[in-house]
Amino acid sequence: MLQVKKFYGDCRDKGVPVTEGLRVSTFLVDQGTIGDWTLEGLPTDELSIQNGIMVTRSQKWPLMIDPQSQGLGWIKSREGKNSLKITNLLEKRFRNVLEDAMAFGNPLMIENVIEDIDPVLDPVFNKEIQRKGRSLIIQLSDKECEYSEAFSLFLCSKLANPHFTPELFAQLTVINFTVTMGGLEQQLLGRVLQKERAELEEQKLKLTEEVNANQKMLKQVRGRLARAVSFRPPLLLFLFLFLPFPRSLHLPLSLWSPFPSLLLSRSLTY
């Protein structure tokens, strides 16, 4: 709203050139990454993409307001391969799970967060990391706990309208994962297809994976093309581009549309 109503309108009124229909998310994440998030279960609506950017790019640990468990399911799918640990503040072994995750660098998900959070977690929220010799430690109450830089923390609350303290907002990145109408439609369509026509849902997943792989290859090849024309002679340029990609000649013609003009302009310098 701020971008469309205020910033864009003010630029137009003052005659400042501005892109119509600008989406800030396109500057922060590429289509390949969005495709990976989609395969992991994150809806493709704009709000969900922005939430995904905040979860992955924020310097603070994310606290997700997630009544429908949409973000929780995405994190479980995304971090499952990294030995995600799941716990809650009422679990008896919570302290042990937290210490093990920090020591071994495992991602940790704290579920069912309520409005009042134990202050013992403040050093973790504030990332009060200290170096002791070659090791990193965090002081939890009266105990020094080992800390790995690979550690990541996620918090999830199922409260629809929580009232967190201002101090908690300063410590964490609070993200509203409440499902939108677009995300709800996508989830319901997926559930109906999975129930009525499971083969169509499976075909959709395969097509999504294929499109995502093609987008990544497109970005990789265009990146090689841009780097190559800056320092390679034309005769070596072809070998540099095509040898690492034996199937590149079968890619869509639109992929190579910049190639002739770039090659010609580079040839004129020799």
C-alpha positions as CSV (number, residue, x, y, z in Angstrom):
1,M,0.0,0.0,0.0
2,L,2.8,2.4,0.9
3,Q,4.7,1.6,-2.2
4,V,1.7,1.9,-4.6
5,K,-0.3,4.7,-3.1
6,K,2.4,6.9,-1.7
7,F,5.8,6.3,-3.3
8,Y,4.6,5.6,-6.8
9,G,2.0,8.4,-6.9
10,D,4.5,10.9,-5.5
11,C,7.1,10.0,-8.2
12,R,4.5,10.4,-10.9
13,D,3.4,13.8,-9.6
14,K,7.0,15.0,-9.5
15,G,7.9,13.7,-12.9
16,V,10.4,11.2,-11.6
17,P,10.8,8.1,-13.9
18,V,9.5,5.0,-12.1
19,T,8.6,1.5,-13.3
20,E,4.9,0.8,-13.5
21,G,3.7,-2.1,-11.5
22,L,7.0,-2.3,-9.6
23,R,7.4,-5.3,-7.2
24,V,10.1,-4.9,-4.6
25,S,10.2,-8.7,-4.2
26,T,11.7,-9.1,-7.7
27,F,14.8,-7.3,-6.5
28,L,15.3,-9.5,-3.5
29,V,14.6,-13.0,-4.8
30,D,14.8,-14.7,-8.2
31,Q,12.3,-17.0,-9.8
32,G,14.4,-20.1,-9.2
33,T,14.3,-19.5,-5.4
34,I,10.5,-18.8,-5.5
35,G,10.2,-22.1,-7.4
36,D,12.1,-23.9,-4.7
37,W,9.8,-22.3,-2.1
38,T,6.7,-23.4,-4.0
39,L,8.0,-27.0,-4.1
40,E,8.5,-26.8,-0.4
41,G,4.9,-25.8,0.2
42,L,4.9,-22.0,0.3
43,P,2.0,-20.4,-1.7
44,T,2.9,-18.2,-4.7
45,D,0.9,-15.1,-3.7
46,E,2.8,-11.9,-3.3
47,L,2.3,-11.8,0.5
48,S,3.7,-15.3,1.0
49,I,6.7,-14.5,-1.2
50,Q,7.4,-11.4,0.9
51,N,7.1,-13.5,4.1
52,G,9.5,-16.0,2.7
53,I,12.0,-13.2,1.9
54,M,11.8,-11.9,5.5
55,V,12.3,-15.4,7.0
56,T,15.4,-16.1,4.9
57,R,16.9,-12.6,4.7
58,S,16.2,-11.0,8.1
59,Q,19.1,-10.5,10.5
60,K,16.8,-11.4,13.4
61,W,15.2,-14.8,14.2
62,P,11.7,-15.0,12.7
63,L,8.6,-15.2,14.9
64,M,5.7,-16.4,12.6
65,I,2.1,-15.6,13.5
66,D,0.7,-18.7,11.8
67,P,-2.8,-19.8,12.8
68,Q,-3.2,-22.1,9.8
69,S,0.3,-23.7,10.1
70,Q,1.2,-22.5,6.6
71,G,4.6,-21.2,7.5
72,L,5.2,-24.1,9.9
73,G,4.6,-26.6,7.1
74,W,7.0,-24.7,4.8
75,I,9.8,-24.6,7.4
76,K,9.4,-28.3,8.2
77,S,9.7,-29.1,4.5
78,R,12.5,-26.7,3.9
79,E,14.7,-27.6,6.9
80,G,13.8,-31.2,7.2
81,K,16.9,-32.2,5.2
82,N,19.0,-30.3,7.7
83,S,17.8,-32.4,10.7
84,L,15.3,-29.8,12.0
85,K,14.5,-30.1,15.7
86,I,11.0,-29.3,16.9
87,T,10.1,-28.4,20.4
88,N,7.9,-26.1,22.5
89,L,8.4,-24.0,25.6
90,L,6.5,-26.4,27.8
91,E,8.5,-29.4,26.9
92,K,10.5,-30.9,29.8
93,R,13.6,-31.3,27.8
94,F,13.3,-27.9,26.0
95,R,16.6,-26.6,27.5
96,N,18.5,-29.7,26.4
97,V,17.0,-29.6,22.9
98,L,18.0,-25.9,22.6
99,E,21.6,-26.5,23.8
100,D,22.1,-29.5,21.5
101,A,20.7,-27.6,18.4
102,M,23.1,-24.6,19.1
103,A,26.1,-26.9,19.7
104,F,25.6,-29.0,16.6
105,G,24.3,-26.3,14.3
106,N,20.8,-27.8,13.7
107,P,17.8,-25.6,12.8
108,L,15.3,-25.4,15.7
109,M,11.6,-24.8,15.5
110,I,9.8,-23.6,18.7
111,E,6.1,-24.3,18.2
112,N,3.0,-22.9,20.0
113,V,4.7,-19.7,21.2
114,I,2.5,-17.7,23.6
115,E,2.6,-14.0,24.4
116,D,4.9,-14.4,27.4
117,I,8.3,-16.0,26.5
118,D,10.8,-17.2,29.1
119,P,13.5,-14.5,29.5
120,V,16.2,-17.2,29.5
121,L,16.0,-17.1,25.7
122,D,16.9,-13.4,25.6
123,P,20.7,-14.1,25.0
124,V,19.7,-16.3,22.0
125,F,17.2,-13.7,20.6
126,N,19.8,-11.0,21.0
127,K,22.6,-13.2,19.5
128,E,24.9,-12.4,22.5
129,I,27.6,-14.6,21.1
130,Q,31.0,-14.6,22.7
131,R,34.3,-16.0,21.4
132,K,36.2,-18.2,23.9
133,G,39.4,-19.4,22.3
134,R,38.4,-21.1,19.0
135,S,34.9,-21.7,20.2
136,L,31.7,-19.6,20.2
137,I,29.5,-19.6,23.3
138,I,26.3,-18.1,24.6
139,Q,25.6,-17.5,28.3
140,L,22.2,-19.1,29.2
141,S,21.5,-18.2,32.9
142,D,24.5,-19.6,34.8
143,K,25.7,-22.0,32.0
144,E,28.0,-21.4,29.0
145,C,26.6,-23.2,26.0
146,E,28.5,-24.0,22.8
147,Y,27.2,-22.2,19.7
148,S,27.6,-23.1,16.0
149,E,27.3,-20.5,13.3
150,A,25.1,-23.0,11.3
151,F,22.4,-22.8,14.0
152,S,19.1,-21.2,13.0
153,L,16.0,-20.6,15.0
154,F,12.3,-20.3,14.0
155,L,9.4,-19.5,16.3
156,C,5.8,-20.1,15.5
157,S,2.6,-18.9,17.2
158,K,-0.9,-20.2,16.4
159,L,-2.5,-17.2,18.1
160,A,-4.5,-15.3,15.6
161,N,-4.1,-11.9,17.2
162,P,-1.2,-12.0,19.7
163,H,-0.1,-9.1,21.8
164,F,3.6,-9.4,22.0
165,T,5.7,-7.0,24.1
166,P,7.6,-4.1,22.4
167,E,10.9,-5.7,23.6
168,L,10.0,-8.9,21.7
169,F,9.3,-6.9,18.5
170,A,12.8,-5.4,18.9
171,Q,14.4,-8.8,19.4
172,L,12.7,-10.8,16.7
173,T,11.2,-10.3,13.2
174,V,7.5,-10.8,13.6
175,I,5.9,-12.1,10.4
176,N,2.2,-12.5,9.8
177,F,1.7,-15.8,8.0
178,T,-2.1,-15.7,8.3
179,V,-3.4,-17.3,5.1
180,T,-4.6,-14.9,2.3
181,M,-7.5,-15.6,-0.1
182,G,-5.1,-16.5,-2.9
183,G,-3.1,-18.8,-0.6
184,L,-6.3,-20.4,0.7
185,E,-7.6,-21.0,-2.9
186,Q,-4.3,-22.6,-3.8
187,Q,-4.3,-24.9,-0.8
188,L,-8.0,-25.9,-1.3
189,L,-7.3,-26.6,-5.0
190,G,-4.3,-28.8,-4.1
191,R,-6.3,-30.7,-1.5
192,V,-9.2,-31.3,-4.0
193,L,-6.8,-32.4,-6.7
194,Q,-5.0,-34.7,-4.4
195,K,-8.2,-36.3,-3.3
196,E,-10.1,-36.5,-6.6
197,R,-7.3,-36.6,-9.2
198,A,-4.1,-37.6,-7.5
199,E,-2.4,-38.1,-10.9
200,L,-3.0,-34.4,-11.9
201,E,-1.5,-33.2,-8.6
202,E,1.6,-35.4,-9.3
203,Q,1.8,-34.1,-12.8
204,K,1.6,-30.5,-11.5
205,L,4.5,-31.1,-9.1
206,K,6.6,-32.6,-11.9
207,L,5.9,-29.6,-14.2
208,T,6.7,-27.2,-11.4
209,E,10.0,-28.9,-10.8
210,E,10.8,-28.9,-14.5
211,V,10.0,-25.2,-14.9
212,N,12.1,-24.3,-11.8
213,A,15.1,-26.3,-13.2
214,N,14.8,-24.5,-16.5
215,Q,14.7,-21.1,-14.8
216,K,17.8,-21.9,-12.9
217,M,19.6,-23.1,-16.0
218,L,18.4,-19.9,-17.8
219,K,19.9,-17.7,-15.1
220,Q,23.1,-19.7,-15.1
221,V,23.7,-19.7,-18.8
222,R,22.9,-16.0,-19.2
223,G,25.3,-15.3,-16.4
224,R,28.0,-17.2,-18.2
225,L,27.2,-15.3,-21.4
226,A,27.4,-11.9,-19.7
227,R,30.8,-12.8,-18.1
228,A,32.2,-14.4,-21.2
229,V,31.6,-11.5,-23.6
230,S,33.5,-9.1,-21.3
231,F,36.8,-10.9,-21.6
232,R,36.7,-13.8,-24.2
233,P,37.6,-13.5,-27.9
234,P,34.7,-14.5,-30.1
235,L,36.3,-17.8,-31.2
236,L,36.7,-19.0,-27.6
237,L,33.4,-17.6,-26.5
238,F,31.4,-20.4,-28.2
239,L,33.5,-23.1,-26.6
240,F,33.3,-21.4,-23.2
241,L,29.5,-21.2,-23.4
242,F,28.5,-24.5,-25.0
243,L,31.0,-27.1,-23.8
244,P,29.8,-27.0,-20.1
245,F,26.2,-27.4,-21.3
246,P,26.0,-30.4,-23.8
247,R,22.2,-29.9,-24.0
248,S,22.3,-26.1,-24.4
249,L,21.6,-26.3,-28.1
250,H,18.2,-27.7,-27.3
251,L,17.2,-24.8,-25.0
252,P,14.5,-22.3,-26.1
253,L,15.5,-19.8,-28.8
254,S,14.6,-16.9,-26.4
255,L,17.4,-18.0,-24.1
256,W,20.0,-17.1,-26.8
257,S,18.3,-14.0,-28.2
258,P,21.0,-11.7,-26.7
259,F,23.8,-13.8,-28.1
260,P,24.1,-12.5,-31.7
261,S,24.2,-8.8,-30.8
262,L,26.6,-9.3,-27.9
263,L,28.9,-11.5,-30.1
264,L,28.8,-9.0,-32.9
265,S,29.6,-6.0,-30.7
266,R,32.4,-7.9,-29.1
267,S,33.8,-9.0,-32.5
268,L,34.1,-5.3,-33.6
269,T,36.8,-4.8,-31.0
270,Y,39.1,-7.4,-32.5
